Amino acid sequence: MNRRVLLAAVAVCAVIAGGLPAAAQQFTARIGHLESDQQPRHKGLLMVSELVSERTNGDVKFEIFPAGQLGQAREMNEGTQLGLMEGTVSPAAFLAGFNPAVSILDVPFLYPADRAKADALRTGPFGQAVLDSFAPLGLKAIAIWPNGRKSMTSNKDIEALEDFAGQTFRVMDSQVLIEQFNAVGASAVALPFGELYTALQTGVVDGQENALDTIATMKYQEVQDYLLISEHGANEDIVMFNQAWWDSLPAEYQTVIVDAFNEVRPQVEELKEAAQKTALEAIRASDITIHELNDEQRAAFREAMYGPARDAYLANAGDAGQKIVDAYEAEYATVVGQ
């Protein structure tokens, strides 16, 4: 082959090579969480994983590890921050020591009873302000997922606001939750979750707050006389990724992931709502007396509890918390019309 033919052949090969797409880079995220593989959070993550894989032609793969396989909440939160794993879906209640600003989600009656209005707050400027508060920690928080609402039980009647005076409730270790009960004349103590059944049974505390499915699973109705379906507290999950891993993704893949989590969120809430209904049926089968807040009562409870709990939050969350509260209160007035 003479020199001219050789150069022509090289040129043709270069043109062909230049016309071929570069090999797609693949990205894998190990995502851990605490719930079992039968619960809504895990089922939702599997839906998201399928959507992301499909819409990135397999270039982004999620490996989902339920039931604390990658560690307890703190270990997974810190592991995501340090890049030891790529992502986690963590209850906001377990993030307060990690990011005090997220404790806004502990404030009672934060969301209206109407689920659509609540979702407007969750996905609007207020929700985005909560997500943005994780940025200084090296975390990319991309979505808030609903995980049920808390109600209250007690061995004493709790139908009306005045019934709470003098009672003692178990709460998670949160000044916001303590002030929530102080505001209605009750007191609150932080006890480990594993000790709660016995504490209720022996009268160490009069009552507690949890989602209905937790109440039914832990059989608190066996050692409590009254249930108030208050839905006063929002159990919310924060979807977080390691910032460096997130930044390594092409922008279009980031959009795919965010869209997938937002698309699946309503289905996760539906699964959780179904679990609450099933739990309530189990609770009704016991001898417990059940009350449920009507709109007027709900407004009275919010008026009593919201302000003191918000102020306790601000005392700990500082300027970052004030920005979030300002965003919330402005948006709440628009969404709820108050």
DRENTI-998028 format. One record per residue (C-alpha): x, y, z; residue number from 1; residue in one letter; chain. Coordinates in pm, 1 decimal. Layout:
{{X; Y; Z}; NUM; 'a'; 'A'}
...
//
This chain:
{{0.0; 0.0; 0.0}; 1; 'm'; 'A'}
{{151.2; 332.4; -106.5}; 2; 'n'; 'A'}
{{162.8; 637.8; 123.1}; 3; 'r'; 'A'}
{{-137.5; 811.2; -42.8}; 4; 'r'; 'A'}
{{-362.4; 505.7; 0.5}; 5; 'v'; 'A'}
{{-247.0; 459.7; 359.6}; 6; 'l'; 'A'}
{{-330.2; 822.7; 450.4}; 7; 'l'; 'A'}
{{-672.3; 789.0; 288.0}; 8; 'a'; 'A'}
{{-744.8; 474.1; 487.7}; 9; 'a'; 'A'}
{{-643.0; 643.9; 812.2}; 10; 'v'; 'A'}
{{-866.6; 940.0; 729.4}; 11; 'a'; 'A'}
{{-1166.1; 715.7; 663.3}; 12; 'v'; 'A'}
{{-1110.3; 532.8; 993.4}; 13; 'c'; 'A'}
{{-1091.6; 862.8; 1178.6}; 14; 'a'; 'A'}
{{-1420.1; 979.0; 1026.1}; 15; 'v'; 'A'}
{{-1590.0; 652.4; 1121.1}; 16; 'i'; 'A'}
{{-1452.0; 662.7; 1475.3}; 17; 'a'; 'A'}
{{-1552.7; 1024.9; 1515.1}; 18; 'g'; 'A'}
{{-1906.8; 938.9; 1416.4}; 19; 'g'; 'A'}
{{-1948.2; 673.8; 1686.1}; 20; 'l'; 'A'}
{{-2095.9; 776.4; 2022.1}; 21; 'p'; 'A'}
{{-1866.1; 758.5; 2318.3}; 22; 'a'; 'A'}
{{-1928.5; 469.2; 2553.6}; 23; 'a'; 'A'}
{{-2189.7; 579.3; 2805.6}; 24; 'a'; 'A'}
{{-2061.5; 621.0; 3158.3}; 25; 'q'; 'A'}
{{-2251.5; 421.3; 3415.5}; 26; 'q'; 'A'}
{{-2338.5; 542.7; 3765.3}; 27; 'f'; 'A'}
{{-2439.0; 324.2; 4056.8}; 28; 't'; 'A'}
{{-2593.7; 450.4; 4380.1}; 29; 'a'; 'A'}
{{-2624.8; 235.9; 4689.3}; 30; 'r'; 'A'}
{{-2927.9; 369.9; 4878.3}; 31; 'i'; 'A'}
{{-2997.7; 256.1; 5231.8}; 32; 'g'; 'A'}
{{-3300.5; 300.9; 5457.0}; 33; 'h'; 'A'}
{{-3447.4; 161.0; 5778.9}; 34; 'l'; 'A'}
{{-3786.1; 18.1; 5677.0}; 35; 'e'; 'A'}
{{-3849.0; -341.6; 5576.4}; 36; 's'; 'A'}
{{-3888.5; -445.9; 5214.3}; 37; 'd'; 'A'}
{{-4265.6; -471.8; 5269.7}; 38; 'q'; 'A'}
{{-4317.3; -108.9; 5368.1}; 39; 'q'; 'A'}
{{-4409.7; 191.4; 5150.6}; 40; 'p'; 'A'}
{{-4067.5; 357.2; 5152.5}; 41; 'r'; 'A'}
{{-3897.6; 50.0; 5006.3}; 42; 'h'; 'A'}
{{-4171.3; -13.6; 4751.9}; 43; 'k'; 'A'}
{{-4144.7; 347.5; 4640.4}; 44; 'g'; 'A'}
{{-3768.4; 322.5; 4603.2}; 45; 'l'; 'A'}
{{-3807.2; 17.0; 4381.4}; 46; 'l'; 'A'}
{{-4047.9; 214.5; 4159.9}; 47; 'm'; 'A'}
{{-3799.7; 502.6; 4138.1}; 48; 'v'; 'A'}
{{-3514.3; 264.6; 4059.3}; 49; 's'; 'A'}
{{-3706.7; 116.5; 3768.9}; 50; 'e'; 'A'}
{{-3798.2; 456.9; 3626.4}; 51; 'l'; 'A'}
{{-3442.8; 589.6; 3654.7}; 52; 'v'; 'A'}
{{-3291.1; 283.3; 3489.8}; 53; 's'; 'A'}
{{-3545.3; 296.1; 3207.4}; 54; 'e'; 'A'}
{{-3507.5; 669.5; 3143.1}; 55; 'r'; 'A'}
{{-3127.1; 662.9; 3146.5}; 56; 't'; 'A'}
{{-3107.4; 347.1; 2932.8}; 57; 'n'; 'A'}
{{-2947.8; 165.7; 3223.7}; 58; 'g'; 'A'}
{{-2673.4; 423.4; 3275.6}; 59; 'd'; 'A'}
{{-2791.0; 499.3; 3631.5}; 60; 'v'; 'A'}
{{-2851.1; 205.3; 3860.6}; 61; 'k'; 'A'}
{{-2991.8; 215.4; 4212.7}; 62; 'f'; 'A'}
{{-2910.3; -65.5; 4454.8}; 63; 'e'; 'A'}
{{-3161.5; -51.3; 4740.2}; 64; 'i'; 'A'}
{{-3068.9; -179.9; 5087.4}; 65; 'f'; 'A'}
{{-3366.9; -193.0; 5330.8}; 66; 'p'; 'A'}
{{-3394.1; -270.7; 5702.4}; 67; 'a'; 'A'}
{{-3072.6; -99.9; 5810.6}; 68; 'g'; 'A'}
{{-2846.3; -327.1; 5606.3}; 69; 'q'; 'A'}
{{-2602.7; -37.2; 5558.8}; 70; 'l'; 'A'}
{{-2629.2; 77.3; 5920.6}; 71; 'g'; 'A'}
{{-2859.1; 265.3; 6151.5}; 72; 'q'; 'A'}
{{-2989.7; 612.4; 6066.5}; 73; 'a'; 'A'}
{{-2687.2; 805.2; 6190.6}; 74; 'r'; 'A'}
{{-2443.9; 571.4; 6016.3}; 75; 'e'; 'A'}
{{-2627.5; 601.2; 5685.1}; 76; 'm'; 'A'}
{{-2660.6; 979.0; 5711.9}; 77; 'n'; 'A'}
{{-2290.6; 1019.5; 5785.7}; 78; 'e'; 'A'}
{{-2198.4; 754.1; 5530.3}; 79; 'g'; 'A'}
{{-2384.6; 946.7; 5260.8}; 80; 't'; 'A'}
{{-2219.9; 1269.3; 5369.1}; 81; 'q'; 'A'}
{{-1871.0; 1114.1; 5356.4}; 82; 'l'; 'A'}
{{-1928.0; 925.4; 5030.8}; 83; 'g'; 'A'}
{{-1913.5; 578.5; 5187.2}; 84; 'l'; 'A'}
{{-2250.9; 523.1; 5021.6}; 85; 'm'; 'A'}
{{-2431.1; 731.3; 4762.8}; 86; 'e'; 'A'}
{{-2775.2; 790.8; 4908.4}; 87; 'g'; 'A'}
{{-3025.9; 738.7; 5186.2}; 88; 't'; 'A'}
{{-3390.0; 805.4; 5261.0}; 89; 'v'; 'A'}
{{-3401.1; 912.0; 5624.2}; 90; 's'; 'A'}
{{-3684.1; 1012.7; 5857.9}; 91; 'p'; 'A'}
{{-3653.6; 1384.0; 5925.6}; 92; 'a'; 'A'}
{{-3694.2; 1310.9; 6296.2}; 93; 'a'; 'A'}
{{-3357.4; 1131.6; 6290.5}; 94; 'f'; 'A'}
{{-3180.0; 1426.2; 6128.8}; 95; 'l'; 'A'}
{{-3228.2; 1698.8; 6390.0}; 96; 'a'; 'A'}
{{-2885.1; 1650.3; 6551.4}; 97; 'g'; 'A'}
{{-2733.2; 1642.0; 6206.0}; 98; 'f'; 'A'}
{{-2917.4; 1944.8; 6067.1}; 99; 'n'; 'A'}
{{-3119.6; 2146.2; 6323.8}; 100; 'p'; 'A'}
{{-3301.4; 2332.9; 6045.3}; 101; 'a'; 'A'}
{{-3494.3; 2019.6; 5946.5}; 102; 'v'; 'A'}
{{-3667.5; 2013.3; 6288.4}; 103; 's'; 'A'}
{{-3928.8; 2247.1; 6141.3}; 104; 'i'; 'A'}
{{-4096.4; 1923.7; 6035.3}; 105; 'l'; 'A'}
{{-4148.3; 1836.6; 6405.0}; 106; 'd'; 'A'}
{{-4370.8; 2141.3; 6456.9}; 107; 'v'; 'A'}
{{-4731.6; 2027.8; 6519.4}; 108; 'p'; 'A'}
{{-5006.5; 2104.4; 6270.3}; 109; 'f'; 'A'}
{{-4745.6; 2215.0; 6017.4}; 110; 'l'; 'A'}
{{-4957.6; 2078.0; 5734.5}; 111; 'y'; 'A'}
{{-5330.0; 2124.9; 5681.4}; 112; 'p'; 'A'}
{{-5551.4; 1816.1; 5693.4}; 113; 'a'; 'A'}
{{-5611.8; 1840.2; 5316.9}; 114; 'd'; 'A'}
{{-5350.4; 1619.3; 5150.6}; 115; 'r'; 'A'}
{{-5331.4; 1822.5; 4829.0}; 116; 'a'; 'A'}
{{-5267.0; 2144.2; 5021.8}; 117; 'k'; 'A'}
{{-5008.6; 1967.4; 5234.9}; 118; 'a'; 'A'}
{{-4832.0; 1847.8; 4921.0}; 119; 'd'; 'A'}
{{-4832.7; 2200.7; 4782.1}; 120; 'a'; 'A'}
{{-4634.7; 2309.0; 5089.2}; 121; 'l'; 'A'}
{{-4405.9; 2005.5; 5071.9}; 122; 'r'; 'A'}
{{-4315.6; 2067.8; 4707.5}; 123; 't'; 'A'}
{{-4321.8; 2448.0; 4706.3}; 124; 'g'; 'A'}
{{-4077.9; 2716.2; 4827.2}; 125; 'p'; 'A'}
{{-4106.8; 2595.6; 5187.8}; 126; 'f'; 'A'}
{{-4012.5; 2238.6; 5099.6}; 127; 'g'; 'A'}
{{-3726.5; 2360.1; 4881.7}; 128; 'q'; 'A'}
{{-3594.6; 2574.4; 5168.1}; 129; 'a'; 'A'}
{{-3585.3; 2263.5; 5388.7}; 130; 'v'; 'A'}
{{-3398.7; 2068.8; 5119.0}; 131; 'l'; 'A'}
{{-3152.6; 2353.1; 5062.1}; 132; 'd'; 'A'}
{{-3058.1; 2351.1; 5430.8}; 133; 's'; 'A'}
{{-2862.7; 2028.6; 5370.6}; 134; 'f'; 'A'}
{{-2626.3; 2181.7; 5113.7}; 135; 'a'; 'A'}
{{-2364.6; 2305.8; 5366.8}; 136; 'p'; 'A'}
{{-2336.1; 1948.0; 5495.3}; 137; 'l'; 'A'}
{{-2213.1; 1804.5; 5166.5}; 138; 'g'; 'A'}
{{-2552.1; 1653.5; 5090.2}; 139; 'l'; 'A'}
{{-2787.7; 1698.1; 4798.0}; 140; 'k'; 'A'}
{{-3140.6; 1665.7; 4935.2}; 141; 'a'; 'A'}
{{-3380.3; 1633.4; 4643.0}; 142; 'i'; 'A'}
{{-3722.8; 1540.1; 4778.2}; 143; 'a'; 'A'}
{{-3944.7; 1517.1; 5084.1}; 144; 'i'; 'A'}
{{-4155.8; 1203.1; 5098.7}; 145; 'w'; 'A'}
{{-4461.7; 1170.8; 5327.3}; 146; 'p'; 'A'}
{{-4450.2; 880.1; 5571.0}; 147; 'n'; 'A'}
{{-4773.8; 913.0; 5766.4}; 148; 'g'; 'A'}
{{-4902.2; 1144.5; 6037.9}; 149; 'r'; 'A'}
{{-4891.4; 1109.0; 6413.3}; 150; 'k'; 'A'}
{{-5185.9; 1072.2; 6647.2}; 151; 's'; 'A'}
{{-5198.0; 1050.3; 7027.6}; 152; 'm'; 'A'}
{{-5297.9; 787.4; 7281.9}; 153; 't'; 'A'}
{{-5330.8; 807.1; 7659.7}; 154; 's'; 'A'}
{{-5463.0; 627.5; 7963.8}; 155; 'n'; 'A'}
{{-5662.8; 944.5; 8037.4}; 156; 'k'; 'A'}
{{-5916.6; 1109.2; 7813.2}; 157; 'd'; 'A'}
{{-5772.1; 1340.9; 7544.4}; 158; 'i'; 'A'}
{{-6081.3; 1444.8; 7352.9}; 159; 'e'; 'A'}
{{-6047.4; 1818.4; 7426.0}; 160; 'a'; 'A'}
{{-5760.4; 2060.5; 7479.0}; 161; 'l'; 'A'}
{{-5834.4; 2094.5; 7849.1}; 162; 'e'; 'A'}
{{-5801.9; 1718.0; 7896.7}; 163; 'd'; 'A'}
{{-5425.0; 1739.3; 7840.8}; 164; 'f'; 'A'}
{{-5352.0; 1941.9; 8155.7}; 165; 'a'; 'A'}
{{-5138.2; 1745.9; 8399.3}; 166; 'g'; 'A'}
{{-5075.3; 1449.6; 8169.9}; 167; 'q'; 'A'}
{{-4729.1; 1320.9; 8075.6}; 168; 't'; 'A'}
{{-4640.8; 1208.3; 7722.4}; 169; 'f'; 'A'}
{{-4343.0; 1025.8; 7581.5}; 170; 'r'; 'A'}
{{-4173.4; 1201.0; 7289.5}; 171; 'v'; 'A'}
{{-3856.4; 1166.2; 7088.2}; 172; 'm'; 'A'}
{{-3568.6; 1377.3; 7218.1}; 173; 'd'; 'A'}
{{-3681.9; 1709.1; 7071.3}; 174; 's'; 'A'}
{{-3740.6; 2041.2; 7243.3}; 175; 'q'; 'A'}
{{-3997.3; 2119.6; 6974.2}; 176; 'v'; 'A'}
{{-4204.6; 1817.3; 7077.3}; 177; 'l'; 'A'}
{{-4163.6; 1893.9; 7446.9}; 178; 'i'; 'A'}
{{-4295.1; 2247.5; 7393.5}; 179; 'e'; 'A'}
{{-4581.2; 2108.1; 7188.0}; 180; 'q'; 'A'}
{{-4716.9; 1940.5; 7501.8}; 181; 'f'; 'A'}
{{-4615.1; 2216.0; 7743.4}; 182; 'n'; 'A'}
{{-4835.4; 2448.2; 7537.1}; 183; 'a'; 'A'}
{{-5149.5; 2255.3; 7640.9}; 184; 'v'; 'A'}
{{-5057.0; 2210.0; 8005.5}; 185; 'g'; 'A'}
{{-4908.3; 1863.8; 7968.8}; 186; 'a'; 'A'}
{{-4546.8; 1759.9; 8015.6}; 187; 's'; 'A'}
{{-4325.8; 1547.4; 7795.2}; 188; 'a'; 'A'}
{{-4028.4; 1321.4; 7855.7}; 189; 'v'; 'A'}
{{-3790.0; 1164.6; 7607.3}; 190; 'a'; 'A'}
{{-3776.9; 787.9; 7641.3}; 191; 'l'; 'A'}
{{-3619.8; 523.8; 7413.9}; 192; 'p'; 'A'}
{{-3873.3; 374.5; 7176.5}; 193; 'f'; 'A'}
{{-3802.2; 22.8; 7302.1}; 194; 'g'; 'A'}
{{-3908.5; 119.9; 7654.0}; 195; 'e'; 'A'}
{{-4236.7; 281.3; 7557.2}; 196; 'l'; 'A'}
{{-4476.5; -14.6; 7584.5}; 197; 'y'; 'A'}
{{-4367.4; -88.6; 7940.1}; 198; 't'; 'A'}
{{-4371.4; 281.4; 8032.1}; 199; 'a'; 'A'}
{{-4734.5; 303.2; 7917.5}; 200; 'l'; 'A'}
{{-4827.2; -21.9; 8086.5}; 201; 'q'; 'A'}
{{-4678.3; 78.7; 8422.8}; 202; 't'; 'A'}
{{-4792.3; 441.8; 8413.2}; 203; 'g'; 'A'}
{{-4446.0; 596.1; 8390.0}; 204; 'v'; 'A'}
{{-4608.0; 812.4; 8121.4}; 205; 'v'; 'A'}
{{-4976.8; 860.2; 8047.2}; 206; 'd'; 'A'}
{{-4953.0; 867.6; 7669.3}; 207; 'g'; 'A'}
{{-4752.8; 892.0; 7349.7}; 208; 'q'; 'A'}
{{-4764.6; 1005.3; 6985.4}; 209; 'e'; 'A'}
{{-4703.9; 791.2; 6678.7}; 210; 'n'; 'A'}
{{-4854.3; 705.0; 6342.5}; 211; 'a'; 'A'}
{{-5148.8; 465.3; 6353.7}; 212; 'l'; 'A'}
{{-4956.4; 181.4; 6191.0}; 213; 'd'; 'A'}
{{-4684.1; 212.1; 6454.9}; 214; 't'; 'A'}
{{-4947.0; 215.9; 6731.7}; 215; 'i'; 'A'}
{{-5106.4; -100.1; 6593.2}; 216; 'a'; 'A'}
{{-4777.1; -278.6; 6526.4}; 217; 't'; 'A'}
{{-4648.2; -205.2; 6876.4}; 218; 'm'; 'A'}
{{-4992.3; -290.7; 7024.0}; 219; 'k'; 'A'}
{{-5013.1; 24.8; 7231.9}; 220; 'y'; 'A'}
{{-5391.8; -10.4; 7220.5}; 221; 'q'; 'A'}
{{-5346.3; -299.5; 7464.7}; 222; 'e'; 'A'}
{{-5210.5; -65.1; 7731.3}; 223; 'v'; 'A'}
{{-5392.4; 260.9; 7643.6}; 224; 'q'; 'A'}
{{-5754.8; 358.9; 7696.3}; 225; 'd'; 'A'}
{{-5792.7; 652.4; 7456.0}; 226; 'y'; 'A'}
{{-5686.6; 735.2; 7101.3}; 227; 'l'; 'A'}
{{-5716.3; 1082.4; 6951.5}; 228; 'l'; 'A'}
{{-5684.8; 1077.7; 6572.3}; 229; 'i'; 'A'}
{{-5520.7; 1418.0; 6557.9}; 230; 's'; 'A'}
{{-5280.7; 1386.1; 6264.4}; 231; 'e'; 'A'}
{{-5094.4; 1670.2; 6430.7}; 232; 'h'; 'A'}
{{-4743.0; 1562.1; 6340.5}; 233; 'g'; 'A'}
{{-4599.6; 1495.3; 5996.7}; 234; 'a'; 'A'}
{{-4365.2; 1200.1; 5959.2}; 235; 'n'; 'A'}
{{-4153.3; 1307.2; 5663.4}; 236; 'e'; 'A'}
{{-3861.5; 1139.2; 5486.9}; 237; 'd'; 'A'}
{{-3570.5; 1326.9; 5332.0}; 238; 'i'; 'A'}
{{-3418.7; 1184.1; 5012.9}; 239; 'v'; 'A'}
{{-3045.1; 1264.5; 5012.2}; 240; 'm'; 'A'}
{{-2742.8; 1190.9; 4794.5}; 241; 'f'; 'A'}
{{-2373.6; 1247.5; 4843.7}; 242; 'n'; 'A'}
{{-2299.6; 1585.8; 4683.8}; 243; 'q'; 'A'}
{{-1984.0; 1471.9; 4501.2}; 244; 'a'; 'A'}
{{-2163.4; 1170.1; 4351.0}; 245; 'w'; 'A'}
{{-2454.6; 1391.3; 4250.5}; 246; 'w'; 'A'}
{{-2221.5; 1641.6; 4086.0}; 247; 'd'; 'A'}
{{-2062.9; 1360.7; 3882.5}; 248; 's'; 'A'}
{{-2394.8; 1296.0; 3706.6}; 249; 'l'; 'A'}
{{-2481.4; 1462.8; 3376.4}; 250; 'p'; 'A'}
{{-2744.2; 1733.8; 3428.9}; 251; 'a'; 'A'}
{{-3004.0; 1537.9; 3232.8}; 252; 'e'; 'A'}
{{-2962.2; 1239.0; 3465.9}; 253; 'y'; 'A'}
{{-3003.7; 1461.2; 3770.2}; 254; 'q'; 'A'}
{{-3332.3; 1580.6; 3623.8}; 255; 't'; 'A'}
{{-3444.9; 1223.3; 3559.2}; 256; 'v'; 'A'}
{{-3378.4; 1126.9; 3921.9}; 257; 'i'; 'A'}
{{-3554.5; 1428.7; 4073.1}; 258; 'v'; 'A'}
{{-3853.5; 1380.3; 3843.6}; 259; 'd'; 'A'}
{{-3875.5; 1010.7; 3931.1}; 260; 'a'; 'A'}
{{-3881.9; 1076.3; 4306.2}; 261; 'f'; 'A'}
{{-4149.6; 1342.7; 4262.6}; 262; 'n'; 'A'}
{{-4353.4; 1121.7; 4031.8}; 263; 'e'; 'A'}
{{-4355.0; 829.4; 4275.1}; 264; 'v'; 'A'}
{{-4420.7; 1037.9; 4587.3}; 265; 'r'; 'A'}
{{-4804.5; 1029.1; 4558.5}; 266; 'p'; 'A'}
{{-4795.3; 650.4; 4524.7}; 267; 'q'; 'A'}
{{-4584.7; 622.6; 4839.3}; 268; 'v'; 'A'}
{{-4838.5; 837.6; 5024.8}; 269; 'e'; 'A'}
{{-5123.9; 620.0; 4899.5}; 270; 'e'; 'A'}
{{-4946.6; 308.6; 5027.8}; 271; 'l'; 'A'}
{{-4892.4; 474.0; 5365.3}; 272; 'k'; 'A'}
{{-5254.7; 590.0; 5385.2}; 273; 'e'; 'A'}
{{-5369.5; 234.8; 5313.8}; 274; 'a'; 'A'}
{{-5147.9; 109.4; 5595.9}; 275; 'a'; 'A'}
{{-5302.7; 367.4; 5829.5}; 276; 'q'; 'A'}
{{-5654.9; 249.6; 5744.4}; 277; 'k'; 'A'}
{{-5562.2; -113.0; 5804.0}; 278; 't'; 'A'}
{{-5401.3; -19.0; 6134.7}; 279; 'a'; 'A'}
{{-5709.3; 173.0; 6246.5}; 280; 'l'; 'A'}
{{-5925.6; -131.9; 6182.6}; 281; 'e'; 'A'}
{{-5697.3; -336.2; 6408.8}; 282; 'a'; 'A'}
{{-5706.9; -67.7; 6677.2}; 283; 'i'; 'A'}
{{-6088.2; -46.6; 6661.7}; 284; 'r'; 'A'}
{{-6103.9; -417.8; 6741.8}; 285; 'a'; 'A'}
{{-5962.6; -340.1; 7087.0}; 286; 's'; 'A'}
{{-6142.5; -174.9; 7380.0}; 287; 'd'; 'A'}
{{-5978.5; 163.3; 7323.8}; 288; 'i'; 'A'}
{{-6204.0; 471.6; 7301.7}; 289; 't'; 'A'}
{{-6142.4; 665.4; 6978.8}; 290; 'i'; 'A'}
{{-6190.7; 1036.3; 6919.3}; 291; 'h'; 'A'}
{{-6113.0; 1230.3; 6602.0}; 292; 'e'; 'A'}
{{-6047.3; 1602.7; 6566.5}; 293; 'l'; 'A'}
{{-6296.0; 1795.7; 6355.8}; 294; 'n'; 'A'}
{{-6193.4; 2109.5; 6166.9}; 295; 'd'; 'A'}
{{-6286.7; 2343.8; 6451.4}; 296; 'e'; 'A'}
{{-6097.4; 2139.7; 6708.5}; 297; 'q'; 'A'}
{{-5799.8; 2108.1; 6479.3}; 298; 'r'; 'A'}
{{-5784.8; 2486.2; 6445.1}; 299; 'a'; 'A'}
{{-5794.7; 2525.9; 6824.6}; 300; 'a'; 'A'}
{{-5516.1; 2271.6; 6874.8}; 301; 'f'; 'A'}
{{-5302.5; 2441.8; 6610.5}; 302; 'r'; 'A'}
{{-5355.9; 2781.7; 6768.2}; 303; 'e'; 'A'}
{{-5238.7; 2647.5; 7105.0}; 304; 'a'; 'A'}
{{-4945.5; 2434.6; 6991.3}; 305; 'm'; 'A'}
{{-4795.4; 2584.5; 6677.1}; 306; 'y'; 'A'}
{{-4650.8; 2909.7; 6815.5}; 307; 'g'; 'A'}
{{-4463.6; 2766.7; 7118.9}; 308; 'p'; 'A'}
{{-4328.2; 2476.2; 6915.1}; 309; 'a'; 'A'}
{{-4216.3; 2711.3; 6635.8}; 310; 'r'; 'A'}
{{-4039.0; 2934.2; 6886.5}; 311; 'd'; 'A'}
{{-3857.4; 2633.7; 7034.5}; 312; 'a'; 'A'}
{{-3746.8; 2542.6; 6683.1}; 313; 'y'; 'A'}
{{-3617.5; 2894.0; 6612.8}; 314; 'l'; 'A'}
{{-3421.0; 2900.4; 6938.1}; 315; 'a'; 'A'}
{{-3215.3; 2608.3; 6808.1}; 316; 'n'; 'A'}
{{-3215.8; 2659.8; 6430.5}; 317; 'a'; 'A'}
{{-3097.8; 3022.6; 6418.7}; 318; 'g'; 'A'}
{{-3092.6; 3226.7; 6098.4}; 319; 'd'; 'A'}
{{-3132.4; 2920.3; 5876.0}; 320; 'a'; 'A'}
{{-3445.2; 2827.9; 6069.0}; 321; 'g'; 'A'}
{{-3584.7; 3179.4; 6045.8}; 322; 'q'; 'A'}
{{-3558.0; 3170.2; 5665.4}; 323; 'k'; 'A'}
{{-3747.6; 2843.3; 5659.1}; 324; 'i'; 'A'}
{{-4018.5; 2968.4; 5895.3}; 325; 'v'; 'A'}
{{-4060.0; 3285.6; 5689.5}; 326; 'd'; 'A'}
{{-4099.2; 3078.6; 5372.5}; 327; 'a'; 'A'}
{{-4344.6; 2846.4; 5546.0}; 328; 'y'; 'A'}
{{-4567.8; 3111.4; 5700.5}; 329; 'e'; 'A'}
{{-4590.6; 3310.9; 5378.2}; 330; 'a'; 'A'}
{{-4676.6; 3003.1; 5176.4}; 331; 'e'; 'A'}
{{-4915.6; 2862.3; 5437.9}; 332; 'y'; 'A'}
{{-5118.4; 3182.9; 5422.1}; 333; 'a'; 'A'}
{{-5147.2; 3144.3; 5045.1}; 334; 't'; 'A'}
{{-5213.5; 2770.2; 5032.6}; 335; 'v'; 'A'}
{{-5456.1; 2749.4; 5323.2}; 336; 'v'; 'A'}
{{-5600.7; 3097.1; 5284.7}; 337; 'g'; 'A'}
{{-5524.1; 3215.9; 5635.3}; 338; 'q'; 'A'}
//
